[in-house]
């Protein structure tokens, strides 16, 4: 009997490892669809990210749908927000290191003035697009409460990750690499 105990333990651990490996591989993103198979628009992981259109600091107009086929990080922020300011240098590094599009949506109506936004962007030498949500249209659409809030959207437009609070470079890369 004593000879069988270690063997049973080893077999159990081996079985558990196989189960865990298979479960991890099959743990794909659950995409929210209706009865016709159409992907639902929503704000949770597995839903199609709501499309929006905003003007950038440079005066261009950008839509989320312009980036279909590409991985996108949507980050809601303000220049007065300490955690927002702390994650921006990591976002800049992430923008240059990975094949990601970043849409940094500034909640502009919470700013003292637009110059605070431009001064901060110049100070950190950010090169990713900064979109101005002057009337909170997109912030309201995305139900943004705390700043910063970040969404990672895959190349099909599906939300793969959502978080409240500042992200660091490693967490940005980790979530980016999970996306298809």
BELSULNOR-V603823 format. One record per pair of residues at least 24 apart in sequence whose ideal C-beta (glycine too) atoms are under 10 Angstrom apart, sorted by sequence separation. I is the first residue (numbers start at 1). GAP is how many residues later the second one is. D is the distance in whole Angstrom. If there is no record, write none. Layout:
BEGIN
i;gap;d
I;GAP;D
I;GAP;D
END
This chain:
BEGIN
i;gap;d
102;24;9
104;24;6
105;24;9
106;24;6
108;24;5
109;24;8
152;24;7
154;24;9
155;24;8
156;24;8
49;25;7
73;25;9
102;25;9
103;25;8
104;25;7
105;25;8
106;25;7
107;25;9
108;25;6
109;25;6
150;25;9
154;25;4
155;25;7
81;26;9
102;26;4
103;26;6
104;26;5
105;26;5
106;26;6
107;26;6
108;26;4
109;26;6
110;26;8
152;26;8
153;26;8
154;26;6
71;27;8
73;27;6
74;27;9
75;27;7
76;27;10
77;27;6
78;27;10
79;27;7
80;27;10
101;27;8
102;27;7
103;27;9
104;27;7
105;27;8
106;27;6
107;27;9
108;27;8
109;27;6
152;27;6
71;28;7
72;28;7
73;28;7
74;28;8
75;28;7
76;28;8
77;28;7
78;28;6
79;28;10
100;28;9
101;28;8
102;28;9
103;28;6
105;28;5
106;28;9
108;28;8
70;29;8
71;29;5
72;29;5
73;29;5
74;29;5
75;29;5
76;29;5
77;29;6
78;29;5
79;29;10
81;29;9
107;29;7
110;29;9
70;30;8
71;30;7
72;30;7
73;30;7
74;30;8
75;30;7
76;30;8
77;30;7
78;30;8
80;30;7
109;30;9
70;31;5
72;31;6
73;31;9
74;31;6
75;31;10
76;31;6
78;31;10
79;31;9
80;31;7
95;31;8
96;31;8
107;31;9
108;31;9
78;32;5
79;32;6
80;32;8
88;32;8
92;32;7
95;32;7
96;32;9
107;32;5
67;33;10
78;33;6
79;33;9
88;33;8
91;33;9
92;33;7
95;33;5
105;33;6
106;33;10
67;34;5
79;34;10
92;34;5
94;34;9
95;34;10
105;34;7
66;35;9
79;35;10
85;35;7
88;35;9
89;35;6
91;35;8
92;35;7
103;35;10
67;36;8
79;36;10
80;36;7
84;36;9
88;36;5
89;36;9
92;36;7
64;37;10
66;37;10
79;37;5
80;37;10
89;37;9
91;37;7
105;37;8
107;37;7
110;37;8
78;38;9
79;38;5
85;38;9
88;38;6
62;39;10
64;39;7
78;39;8
79;39;9
85;39;8
105;39;8
63;40;10
77;40;9
79;40;8
80;40;9
88;40;9
107;40;7
62;41;7
64;41;10
79;41;4
106;41;10
107;41;10
78;42;9
79;42;8
88;42;10
107;42;10
62;43;10
77;43;10
105;43;10
79;44;10
104;44;9
105;44;9
104;46;10
105;46;10
56;47;9
57;47;9
56;48;9
102;48;10
103;48;9
54;49;8
57;49;8
56;50;10
103;50;9
52;51;9
54;51;7
57;51;10
54;52;9
100;52;9
101;52;9
52;53;8
55;53;10
75;53;9
77;53;9
54;54;9
73;55;9
75;55;10
76;55;10
78;55;10
75;56;10
57;57;8
74;57;9
76;57;8
91;57;10
91;59;9
57;60;7
88;60;9
57;61;6
78;61;10
87;61;6
76;62;8
86;62;9
76;63;6
83;63;9
84;63;6
85;63;9
87;63;8
57;64;7
74;64;9
83;64;7
84;64;5
57;65;10
81;65;9
82;65;10
83;65;6
84;65;10
76;66;7
81;66;5
62;67;6
64;67;10
77;67;10
80;67;9
81;67;7
74;68;8
76;68;5
57;69;10
60;69;8
62;69;6
76;69;10
78;69;5
61;70;9
76;70;9
77;70;6
78;70;8
102;70;9
58;71;8
60;71;9
76;71;6
77;71;5
98;71;10
57;72;8
58;72;8
75;72;9
76;72;6
77;72;8
97;72;8
100;72;8
56;73;5
57;73;5
59;73;10
75;73;6
76;73;5
77;73;9
94;73;9
100;73;9
56;74;6
57;74;8
64;74;9
75;74;8
76;74;8
94;74;10
98;74;8
54;75;9
56;75;6
57;75;7
74;75;9
75;75;5
76;75;9
91;75;10
94;75;6
97;75;9
98;75;7
54;76;10
55;76;7
56;76;7
74;76;7
75;76;8
90;76;8
91;76;8
93;76;6
94;76;10
97;76;8
100;76;6
54;77;4
55;77;6
73;77;6
74;77;4
75;77;10
90;77;7
91;77;10
92;77;10
94;77;10
95;77;9
99;77;9
53;78;9
54;78;6
55;78;9
73;78;7
74;78;8
87;78;9
88;78;9
90;78;5
91;78;8
94;78;5
98;78;6
52;79;9
54;79;6
55;79;8
72;79;8
73;79;6
74;79;6
87;79;4
90;79;4
93;79;9
94;79;7
97;79;10
98;79;8
100;79;9
54;80;8
72;80;8
73;80;8
86;80;5
87;80;6
89;80;9
90;80;9
93;80;10
52;81;9
54;81;10
71;81;7
72;81;4
83;81;10
84;81;10
85;81;9
86;81;10
87;81;7
90;81;9
91;81;7
71;82;7
72;82;8
83;82;6
84;82;7
86;82;9
87;82;9
90;82;6
94;82;7
54;83;8
70;83;9
71;83;6
72;83;9
83;83;4
90;83;10
53;84;9
54;84;6
70;84;9
71;84;6
82;84;9
83;84;9
87;84;10
52;85;7
53;85;8
68;85;10
69;85;10
70;85;6
71;85;10
72;85;8
74;85;9
81;85;9
87;85;8
52;86;5
67;86;8
69;86;5
51;87;10
52;87;10
64;87;10
68;87;8
69;87;8
70;87;10
50;88;8
67;88;9
68;88;8
69;88;9
73;88;9
74;88;10
76;88;10
52;89;6
64;89;7
68;89;6
71;89;9
77;89;9
51;90;9
52;90;8
67;90;8
50;91;5
75;91;10
50;92;7
65;92;8
75;92;8
49;93;9
64;93;8
73;94;9
75;97;10
43;98;9
43;99;6
73;99;7
43;100;6
43;101;10
50;101;10
49;102;6
73;102;9
49;103;10
73;103;7
49;104;5
71;104;10
48;105;9
49;105;9
71;105;6
45;106;9
51;106;8
71;106;10
73;106;10
45;107;9
49;107;10
50;107;10
72;107;10
43;108;8
48;108;8
49;108;6
71;108;5
48;109;5
49;109;7
50;109;10
71;109;9
47;110;10
48;110;6
49;110;5
47;111;7
48;111;8
49;111;10
46;112;7
47;112;6
45;113;8
46;113;7
49;113;10
45;114;5
46;114;8
44;115;7
45;115;6
47;115;10
41;116;9
43;116;7
45;116;7
39;117;8
42;117;8
45;117;6
39;118;8
41;118;10
44;118;7
39;119;7
43;119;7
29;125;8
31;125;8
32;126;9
29;127;10
31;127;6
32;127;10
31;128;10
29;129;7
29;130;9
29;131;6
29;132;10
29;149;9
29;150;9
29;151;8
28;152;9
END
